[in-house]
């Protein structure tokens, strides 16, 4: 599916991010993990200090993300799309697309 959030704060921009979509509560459970295929991660929360696992091409979150946070700097360095969706209804819509 194509994911789009009309109310988004883009922290790290890339021309295209395509991959398998996975819904996670946060990134803590996948620290140190390397995905073997491109992944688009929807994470309910980000603390800001997480590393982005190898294989993640896009990270969408419900959290507001500081552009100077560790995760934001990592996203820009790794060429990962990082965006926050500030609207609860839009976020629920994204989650519904993923879980069906």
Secondary structure, DSSP 8 states (H G I E B T S, - for coil): -----SSEEEEE--S----EEEEES-SGGGTT-EEEEEEEEEES---S-----EEEEEEEESS---TTSHHHHHHHHHT-EEEEE--HHHHHHHHHHHH-
